[in-house]
Amino acid sequence: MFKFEIKRKAGKARTGVLHTPHGSIQTPGFVPVATRGALKGTGFQRAKEMGADIFMVNNFHFYCKNEHQVVKRAGGLHNFLNIDYPLMTDSGGFQVFSLGAGYGQKTGKLPHKSVAGSDPAMAKGGKSMVKIKEDKVIFKSPFDGSRVEITPESSIRAQENLGADIIFAFDECTSPLASYEYQKKSLERTHRWAKQSLEALGNRNQRMMGIVQGGRFEDLRRDSAGFMSSLPFFGFGIGGSFGESFGDSKKNMHDILDILSEELDENKPRHLLGIGEPEDLIEGALRGVDLFDCVIPTRFARHGTALTSRGRVNIKNASYKEDKKSLDDDCGCGVCKKYSKSYLYHLARKKEIYGIMLLTEHNLYFILNLMEKIREAIVKNDFSCIEKIRSRL
């Protein structure tokens, strides 16, 4: 059974429950990313114990070598991974962006440099890495260099083979540096692909989210929200990029989320794709976002960075060599209860896998606990605790 219920509202923020055949998800909620079918640094059961109730698997990584066929023969991701938790799969659009414009321009969803109007999908020296056609995208596989094509239909077929509860329409994730003219042309393509994605879905045990695009431009975002709301999607992904420079990207994202909170059907879940900094989770939830996914908790851990109530901690810093305090005095995770920064510094410096595991557990706990505090604040209509956390980050 698929159903989304809004329980409480406080301004634009709301709490709810998203029901799926494999369980229910408390919203606002965070979706840990299990890129290739595994969480890096911990297991599904441990993440579940810390509060995770849904996970994201990347369609792209099963698509390039047709490994989604292997998963299909195994009975779908739930059987393949031997778990009974709700799952999502993305369409592959963001990974195409990462190989193309993201790689060539050295940028992500939020820009790293102040350059606007650049051509998309350009690599170093101006050589295109990804060809974006009207009916498909063509690129070289990052795994073996083979030619790969993705169409809306093939993306949905692969996601059907994987069998996640919630899937996403195929879209073009645009660069934050793309011009208005390109963003508008791309949006027309994404809207056409959204309809084709819906038409391709034949699995009644799955529900699809349409992805709102339009980059940093408010009028295009409004157009996209209106279009996606007119189609029978179960919910909405908020994708693409924000801002045209590092300095204005956060404000632009907040402004766009304010607009979308008014334009999207409020009775359907909203998922902010690929955004997961603690301050972004707070700002997004206050603007009516129900779900977030991001690799930040696990990726940061692999690089020796811990998320804390007072900002990031680079545990490799020499100042922690003999620091007997925990990572975060305000954190109740097992790592903060048992281990000192000195020990974590030692593990990180010696490149011990156990150090990555401990930081991963801490980071996931921190994010999942933050989401619980946000839900409590909305229910009580009292955001003083959240404001205190936000002021420290």
C-alpha positions in Angstrom: 0.0 0.0 0.0 1.3 3.4 -1.0 0.0 6.5 0.9 1.3 9.8 2.1 -0.3 11.4 5.2 0.5 14.8 6.6 0.2 14.7 10.4 1.2 18.2 11.6 2.0 21.6 10.1 4.0 24.5 11.4 4.3 27.3 8.9 5.5 25.6 5.7 7.1 22.7 7.6 5.1 19.5 8.1 5.5 16.0 9.5 4.0 13.0 7.9 4.1 9.3 7.2 4.9 7.8 3.8 3.5 4.2 3.6 5.0 1.6 1.3 4.6 -2.1 1.0 7.9 -2.6 2.8 7.3 -0.2 5.7 6.5 3.4 6.6 8.8 6.4 6.6 8.6 9.3 9.1 8.9 12.7 7.4 10.8 14.9 7.2 13.4 12.1 6.9 16.9 11.4 5.6 17.6 8.7 3.1 21.1 7.2 3.4 22.6 6.3 0.0 23.6 2.7 -0.7 25.2 3.5 -4.1 25.9 0.0 -5.3 23.6 -1.8 -3.0 25.7 -1.3 0.1 26.2 1.5 2.7 29.8 2.4 2.8 31.1 2.0 6.3 28.1 0.3 8.0 25.2 -2.1 7.3 21.5 -1.6 6.7 20.5 -3.1 10.0 22.8 -0.8 12.0 21.5 2.3 10.1 18.0 1.1 10.7 18.7 0.9 14.4 19.9 4.5 14.4 16.7 5.7 12.8 16.9 5.2 9.0 13.7 3.8 7.5 14.4 4.1 3.8 17.5 3.8 1.6 18.5 5.0 -1.9 20.2 2.8 -4.4 21.7 4.3 -7.6 20.2 2.9 -10.8 23.1 4.2 -12.9 25.6 1.7 -11.3 23.4 -1.2 -12.1 22.6 0.1 -15.5 25.9 0.5 -17.2 26.8 -3.3 -17.2 23.1 -4.5 -17.3 23.5 -5.7 -13.7 19.9 -4.8 -13.1 19.1 -8.0 -15.1 21.0 -10.0 -12.4 19.0 -8.3 -9.7 15.8 -9.0 -11.6 16.6 -12.7 -11.7 17.4 -12.6 -8.0 13.9 -11.3 -7.4 14.6 -7.6 -7.1 16.7 -5.5 -4.7 14.9 -6.6 -1.6 15.8 -10.2 -2.2 19.2 -9.4 -3.6 20.2 -7.3 -0.6 18.2 -9.5 1.8 16.4 -6.6 3.5 12.8 -5.8 4.0 13.1 -2.0 4.2 11.6 0.6 1.9 14.0 1.4 -1.0 14.3 4.1 -3.7 16.2 4.2 -6.9 17.2 7.3 -8.8 17.0 7.5 -12.6 20.6 8.1 -13.5 20.2 11.7 -14.6 22.5 13.1 -11.9 25.3 10.6 -12.7 25.1 11.7 -16.3 25.5 15.3 -15.2 28.5 14.3 -13.1 30.2 12.7 -16.1 29.4 15.6 -18.3 29.0 19.2 -17.2 29.8 18.5 -13.6 33.2 16.9 -14.5 34.0 19.4 -17.2 33.2 22.5 -15.3 34.4 21.0 -11.9 31.1 21.8 -10.2 28.2 20.1 -8.5 24.6 21.0 -7.7 26.0 24.1 -5.9 28.7 25.9 -7.9 32.4 26.0 -6.9 33.3 29.0 -8.9 31.6 32.2 -10.1 31.2 31.5 -13.8 27.7 31.7 -15.5 26.5 30.8 -18.9 29.0 28.0 -19.6 28.1 25.4 -22.1 26.9 22.1 -20.5 28.6 18.7 -20.8 32.0 20.1 -21.6 35.2 18.4 -20.4 38.7 19.7 -20.1 39.9 21.3 -23.4 36.3 21.7 -24.5 35.7 18.1 -25.5 32.2 16.8 -24.9 32.0 13.8 -22.6 28.3 13.3 -22.8 26.0 13.8 -25.7 22.5 14.9 -24.8 20.0 14.1 -27.6 16.3 14.9 -27.7 15.4 11.3 -27.0 18.4 10.0 -25.0 21.8 10.6 -23.5 25.0 8.9 -24.8 28.2 8.6 -22.9 31.2 6.3 -22.2 30.9 4.1 -19.2 33.1 5.2 -16.3 33.6 1.5 -15.5 34.9 0.0 -18.8 34.7 2.8 -21.4 31.9 1.2 -23.4 29.2 3.2 -25.1 26.1 3.5 -23.0 22.7 5.0 -23.9 19.9 5.9 -21.5 16.4 6.8 -22.6 13.4 7.5 -20.4 12.1 4.0 -21.2 15.4 2.2 -20.6 15.8 4.0 -17.3 12.4 2.9 -16.1 12.8 -0.6 -17.3 16.0 -0.9 -15.3 14.3 0.6 -12.2 11.5 -1.9 -12.6 14.0 -4.7 -12.7 15.6 -3.4 -9.5 12.1 -3.3 -7.9 12.5 -0.4 -5.4 9.3 0.9 -3.9 9.8 4.5 -5.1 11.5 5.4 -8.4 12.2 8.6 -10.3 11.5 9.8 -13.8 14.4 10.2 -16.1 15.5 13.8 -16.3 18.4 16.1 -17.4 20.2 17.4 -14.3 21.6 20.8 -15.5 24.7 22.6 -14.4 24.4 25.6 -12.1 26.5 27.5 -14.7 24.2 26.8 -17.7 22.5 29.8 -19.3 18.8 30.6 -19.1 18.4 29.6 -22.8 19.9 26.2 -22.2 18.0 25.7 -19.0 14.7 26.4 -20.8 15.5 24.1 -23.6 16.6 21.4 -21.2 13.4 21.8 -19.2 11.3 21.1 -22.2 13.2 17.9 -22.7 12.9 16.9 -19.1 9.1 17.5 -19.2 8.8 15.4 -22.3 10.9 12.6 -20.7 8.7 12.8 -17.6 5.6 11.9 -19.6 7.5 9.1 -21.3 8.8 7.8 -18.0 5.2 7.6 -16.7 4.0 5.8 -19.8 6.8 3.3 -19.5 6.0 2.3 -15.9 4.2 -1.0 -15.8 5.0 -2.3 -12.3 2.0 -1.7 -10.1 4.1 -2.3 -7.0 6.1 0.8 -7.6 5.4 4.6 -7.4 7.2 7.3 -9.4 8.3 10.8 -8.5 8.6 13.4 -11.2 11.6 15.7 -11.0 11.3 19.5 -10.9 14.1 21.2 -12.8 14.7 24.8 -14.0 18.1 25.6 -12.4 18.5 28.9 -10.6 15.6 30.6 -12.5 12.4 31.1 -10.5 10.1 31.3 -13.6 11.4 28.0 -14.9 11.0 26.4 -11.6 7.4 27.6 -11.4 6.7 26.2 -14.9 8.2 22.9 -14.0 6.3 22.6 -10.7 3.1 23.3 -12.6 3.8 20.8 -15.2 4.9 18.0 -12.8 1.8 18.7 -10.7 -0.4 18.2 -13.7 0.8 14.6 -14.2 -0.1 11.6 -12.0 3.1 11.3 -10.1 3.1 9.9 -6.6 5.4 12.8 -5.4 8.1 15.2 -6.6 11.8 15.2 -6.6 13.5 18.6 -6.6 16.5 18.3 -8.7 19.1 20.2 -10.7 21.3 22.9 -9.4 21.1 26.2 -7.6 22.8 29.6 -7.9 25.4 30.8 -10.3 28.2 31.4 -7.8 29.4 29.8 -4.6 28.2 32.8 -2.6 24.6 33.0 -3.8 23.8 29.3 -4.2 22.4 28.6 -0.8 20.1 31.7 -0.8 18.9 30.8 -4.3 18.1 27.2 -3.1 16.1 28.6 -0.2 14.2 31.0 -2.5 13.4 28.2 -4.9 12.2 25.9 -2.1 10.0 28.8 -0.9 8.4 29.0 -4.4 8.0 25.2 -4.7 6.3 24.9 -1.3 3.5 27.0 -2.8 3.5 25.6 -6.4 3.6 21.9 -5.8 0.6 19.8 -4.7 0.9 19.9 -0.9 -0.7 16.5 -0.5 2.2 14.7 -2.2 5.7 14.1 -0.8 8.6 16.3 -1.8 12.2 15.0 -2.0 15.2 17.3 -2.3 17.7 15.2 -4.3 21.4 15.0 -3.4 21.4 17.7 -0.7 22.4 16.8 2.8 24.5 19.4 4.7 22.9 19.7 8.2 22.0 23.3 7.7 20.4 22.4 4.3 18.3 19.8 6.0 17.0 22.3 8.5 16.3 25.0 5.9 14.7 22.5 3.5 12.4 21.0 6.2 11.3 24.5 7.3 10.2 25.0 3.6 8.2 21.9 3.4 10.7 19.3 2.1 9.8 15.8 3.3 12.8 13.7 2.2 16.5 14.2 1.6 19.2 11.9 0.3 22.9 12.5 0.2 26.3 10.7 0.5 27.7 13.3 2.8 27.6 11.2 6.1 29.5 8.3 4.6 31.7 10.3 2.2 32.8 12.7 4.9 33.6 9.7 7.2 35.9 8.2 4.6 37.9 11.5 4.5 38.1 11.8 8.3 35.4 14.4 8.8 32.8 14.3 11.5 29.5 16.2 11.6 28.9 17.7 15.0 26.5 20.1 16.7 29.3 22.8 16.4 30.2 22.2 12.8 32.6 19.9 11.0 35.5 18.3 12.8 38.5 17.1 10.7 39.7 14.4 13.0 43.1 14.2 11.2 44.0 17.6 12.7 47.1 17.3 14.9 45.3 19.2 17.7 43.2 16.0 18.4 46.2 13.8 18.9 45.9 13.7 22.7 42.3 15.1 23.0 40.5 12.9 25.5 37.1 14.4 24.8 34.4 12.9 22.6 33.6 14.1 19.1 30.4 15.9 20.3 29.3 16.4 23.9 25.7 16.8 22.7 25.7 13.5 20.8 24.3 10.3 22.2 25.7 7.9 19.6 27.8 4.9 20.7 31.0 6.4 19.2 30.7 9.5 21.3 29.9 7.5 24.4 32.9 5.2 24.1 35.7 6.8 22.2 37.9 9.9 22.4 39.0 12.2 19.6 42.5 11.0 20.3 41.6 7.4 19.4 39.7 8.5 16.3 42.7 10.6 15.3 44.9 7.6 15.7 42.7 5.4 13.5 42.3 8.1 10.8 46.1 8.7 10.7 46.8 5.0 10.5 44.1 4.6 7.8 42.3 1.9 9.8 39.0 0.8 8.3 37.6 0.8 11.8 38.1 4.5 12.0 35.9 4.9 8.9 33.3 2.7 10.4 33.1 4.7 13.6 32.9 8.0 11.8 30.2 6.7 9.5 28.2 5.5 12.5 28.6 8.9 14.2 27.7 10.9 11.1 24.6 8.8 10.2 23.4 9.0 13.8 24.0 12.8 13.9 21.9 13.3 10.7 19.2 10.9 11.6 18.9 12.4 15.1 18.8 15.9 13.6 15.8 14.8 11.5 14.1 13.5 14.6 14.6 16.8 16.4 13.2 18.6 13.4 10.1 16.4 13.5 9.7 17.0 17.2 10.0 20.8 16.7 7.3 20.8 14.1 4.9 18.7 16.2 5.5 21.1 19.2 5.6 24.2 16.9 8.7 25.2 18.9 11.9 25.6 16.9 14.1 27.0 19.7 16.1 23.8 19.8 16.6 23.8 16.0 17.5 27.5 16.1 20.2 26.7 18.7 21.6 24.0 16.5 21.5 26.1 13.4 23.4 29.0 15.1 26.3 26.6 16.0 26.7 25.0 12.6 
